[in-house]
Amino acid sequence: MVVSDYRPGEQKSWNDLRKTLAALANQEFDEPIEYLLLENRSDLKRMPEDVPHTLPGVRIVASDGRSSYELKNAGVQNATADLVMVLDADCVPDRRWVRAGVDAMRKR
């Protein structure tokens, strides 16, 4: 899940999110995966229309929460996968980030 817990509205914030979603779209991972984008309900109204299309299949979860922990809790409650990984909206993951995380969780 991608957690957007910063104040959006600035173009830089949306560009950071676009980069993160694009990096997730290019992961070296060939198993089924569920992507969630957690965003405050009122901030979703300001999200540019193209942003969610950067990551095909992403499911947007609108929350009344504003803090990181409130958004993360909403994400876990809405996730259907057995394994959940959390990524901040302004952190661009390496192409093997999902594979490395899944492999580490499965070992433990």
N, C-alpha and C positions, 0 to 999 in steps of 0.2 A: 504494500500500500504506500502511496505517496501522500505525505501529509503537508498541506499548505497552511502553515501557521503564522505566516508573516502578513503584514498589511499589504494587500494587493492594490492595484490601481496605477502604480508606476509601470511604465513599459518595461523597465529592467526586470521587475518581478515576473511579469508574464514571459519574458524572454528566457529567464532562468528556468521556469517551469516547462517551457517548450523544449529546451535543451535536455532536461531530465527525462521527459516523456519520450523524446526521440531516441535517447540512449537506451531506454527500456525496450523500445520497439526493435532495437538492433542487438538484443542479447543473444549470446551463443547458448541457447537453451531450447531443446526440442521436445519438451514435455508440456502437457496442458498447464496453463497458467491463468490465474485470475488477477487482473490489475484493478486496483481501486484508487481513486483520487478523492481524498478527503478535503472538503472545503467548507468554510462557514457559509451557511445558507444565504446570508445577505451579500457576501462577497461574490457569490456565484453570478449575481446579476451584472457584475462588472467584468466578468471573464470574457475575453474576446472569443468569438464563435469558433475560430480555428484551433484553439488550444487543445481541446479534447481529441480532435482528429489527428493530432500528432502521434497518438498511441492508439491504433485501431483496437476496438474492443474494450477500452477502458470504461469502467463503470464509475460514474460520479456519485459520491455519497455526500449529500448535503446534511450538515449538522448545525445545531444551534450553538455548539461549542466554539470557543475562540482560542483556547489554549492548546498547546501541543498535546497534553495528556487527554483532554476532552476529545480531540479529533482522533487520537490513536484509539481510545476506548470505543468510539463510534465505528472505527474501521474494523477492529477485532469483532465487534458485535455483528457487523455486516459481512464479514468474510465467510466464504464457504469452504475454503481450502483447509487442509490439515496443518500446513505450515504457513506461517505469516512472517513476512519480512517488512521492515519499516524503513522508508527512505524519505528524507526531507526534500521538499520541492525544489530547493536550490542546490542539491547535491547531484552531480552528474556521475552516474555509475560507470565503471569499466564494463566492457562487453562481457566479461565472465563473472560479473557480480552476482547474478541470480544463481548461476551454476555453483559458484563457490559457497554461497549461503545455504543452498539446498543440500549440498554434499556435507557441509559441516553439521547441519541439523540432523541429517540422517545418521551420521556417525555417533551422535550423542543421544 
